[in-house]
């Protein structure tokens, strides 16, 4: 399962709370997009998770992972750096 650092949880909460529509039930949805042999991840703030999404809650932050993204991110850690109004996410392997 994907883990979130404190910084990532703070960034997700900030993104979701910036919209009145998503503040109560919303989260950051991560979906895998296939382009030939390459897979990229798409991040979007949404009101509700997709029907089959895996829901991760950490320190009040909600992340919704579509099935392929959940599989790709298993055993990973989502971190974030916040500078001014910019958020950069970083994925690393979890050290058990």
Buried (B, 14 or more C-beta within 10 A) or exposed (E): EBBBBEBBBBBBBBBBBEEEEBEEEBBBBBBBEEEEEEEEBEBEBBBBBBEEBBEBEBEEBBBBBBEBBBEBBEEBBBBBEEEEEEBEBEBEEEEE
